[in-house]
Amino acid sequence: MMAETPAFNQPLFGGDELVEVLIGHAESHGSFGEPDHEVGDLQDMLRVAWALMTPEQRREMICHSDVSNVVESSTGDPLATTMEEVYEDEWEAACEFYGLDTSFQYSDKQQLEIINHYRLRPIEEEQGDDDAPRG
């Protein structure tokens, strides 16, 4: 008589513990090799996760307070969650930067996405244009 295979009741990818295991593997790689391997591994995993996300999931991640705090520490500006958080001339500057028509009636959601994209633009894109508002 064949023994019955015990049921595996752990959800393979259901728990949050797995992300900590992946971070631990990156830390381990950094401790056994070059320390920058840990950062590189984490960057690679973030890029993979980003590529797998839907646009809505990306939006949720970008607007999460932990991510917004990182952006704010780098740019000096938090990501906007309401139109009240948009600076006076920022909408026009963002439209000019992306070549958008300011006479078009964008929804608040569209405007916030454009503003946040503008605030997230790489720092290098601003060099040489000292008059462009950061945010």
C-alpha positions as CSV (number, residue, x, y, z in Angstrom):
1,M,0.0,0.0,0.0
2,M,1.3,3.4,-1.0
3,A,1.7,6.1,1.7
4,E,-0.4,9.1,1.2
5,T,1.5,12.3,0.4
6,P,0.9,14.8,3.2
7,A,-0.9,18.0,2.2
8,F,1.3,21.1,1.9
9,N,-0.9,23.8,3.5
10,Q,1.5,26.8,3.1
11,P,0.6,29.2,0.4
12,L,3.7,29.3,-1.7
13,F,3.6,33.0,-2.5
14,G,0.8,34.2,-0.2
15,G,2.7,35.5,2.8
16,D,4.8,38.6,3.2
17,E,7.6,36.5,4.7
18,L,8.9,35.6,1.2
19,V,9.9,39.2,0.4
20,E,12.0,39.2,3.6
21,V,13.6,36.0,2.4
22,L,14.5,37.6,-0.9
23,I,15.9,40.7,0.8
24,G,17.9,38.3,3.0
25,H,19.3,36.6,-0.1
26,A,20.4,40.0,-1.5
27,E,22.0,40.8,1.9
28,S,23.8,37.5,1.9
29,H,25.1,38.0,-1.6
30,G,26.4,41.4,-0.5
31,S,28.1,39.9,2.6
32,F,29.8,37.1,0.7
33,G,30.8,39.2,-2.3
34,E,31.0,42.9,-2.9
35,P,28.7,45.1,-0.7
36,D,27.3,46.7,-3.8
37,H,25.9,43.3,-4.9
38,E,23.2,43.7,-2.3
39,V,22.0,47.0,-3.7
40,G,22.3,45.7,-7.3
41,D,20.3,42.6,-6.4
42,L,17.6,44.7,-4.8
43,Q,17.5,47.1,-7.8
44,D,17.1,44.1,-10.1
45,M,14.3,42.7,-8.1
46,L,12.5,46.1,-8.0
47,R,12.8,46.3,-11.8
48,V,11.3,42.8,-12.2
49,A,8.5,43.6,-9.8
50,W,7.8,46.9,-11.7
51,A,7.7,45.1,-15.0
52,L,5.1,42.7,-13.7
53,M,2.9,45.3,-12.2
54,T,-0.2,46.7,-13.8
55,P,-0.4,50.5,-14.3
56,E,-2.8,50.7,-11.3
57,Q,-0.4,48.7,-9.1
58,R,2.5,51.0,-10.2
59,R,0.3,54.0,-9.3
60,E,-0.5,52.6,-5.9
61,M,3.2,51.8,-5.2
62,I,4.4,55.3,-6.3
63,C,1.7,57.0,-4.1
64,H,2.6,54.8,-1.0
65,S,3.9,57.0,1.8
66,D,7.1,55.0,2.1
67,V,7.9,55.6,-1.6
68,S,6.8,59.2,-1.6
69,N,9.1,59.8,1.4
70,V,12.1,58.6,-0.5
71,V,11.2,60.8,-3.5
72,E,10.7,63.8,-1.2
73,S,14.1,63.2,0.5
74,S,15.7,63.3,-3.0
75,T,13.7,66.1,-4.7
76,G,12.4,68.1,-1.8
77,D,8.8,67.6,-3.0
78,P,6.3,64.9,-1.9
79,L,4.2,63.3,-4.5
80,A,0.8,65.0,-4.9
81,T,-2.3,63.1,-3.9
82,T,-4.8,66.1,-4.4
83,M,-4.8,69.1,-6.7
84,E,-4.4,71.3,-3.6
85,E,-0.9,70.0,-3.3
86,V,0.1,71.2,-6.8
87,Y,2.2,74.4,-6.8
88,E,0.9,77.5,-8.5
89,D,2.9,77.4,-11.8
90,E,3.7,73.6,-11.6
91,W,0.9,72.5,-14.0
92,E,2.0,74.9,-16.7
93,A,5.6,73.9,-16.2
94,A,4.8,70.2,-16.5
95,C,2.7,70.8,-19.6
96,E,5.5,72.8,-21.2
97,F,8.0,70.1,-20.2
98,Y,6.0,67.3,-21.8
99,G,4.6,69.4,-24.7
100,L,1.0,69.1,-23.5
101,D,-1.8,71.4,-24.5
102,T,-2.9,73.4,-21.4
103,S,-6.2,74.3,-23.0
104,F,-7.3,70.6,-23.0
105,Q,-9.5,69.7,-20.0
106,Y,-7.6,66.9,-18.1
107,S,-9.3,65.2,-15.2
108,D,-7.8,65.7,-11.7
109,K,-6.5,62.1,-11.9
110,Q,-4.7,62.8,-15.2
111,Q,-3.3,66.0,-13.9
112,L,-2.0,64.3,-10.7
113,E,-0.3,61.6,-12.8
114,I,1.3,64.3,-15.0
115,I,2.4,66.3,-12.0
116,N,3.8,63.3,-10.2
117,H,5.6,62.1,-13.4
118,Y,7.0,65.6,-13.6
119,R,8.2,65.5,-10.0
120,L,9.7,62.1,-10.5
121,R,11.7,63.1,-13.6
122,P,15.4,62.3,-13.3
123,I,17.5,65.1,-11.8
124,E,19.7,65.1,-14.9
125,E,16.8,66.4,-17.0
126,E,16.8,69.6,-15.0
127,Q,20.5,70.4,-15.3
128,G,21.0,73.5,-17.5
129,D,17.5,74.8,-16.8
130,D,17.9,76.6,-13.5
131,D,14.6,78.5,-14.0
132,A,12.5,75.3,-14.2
133,P,10.6,74.8,-11.0
134,R,11.4,71.4,-9.4
135,G,7.9,71.0,-8.2
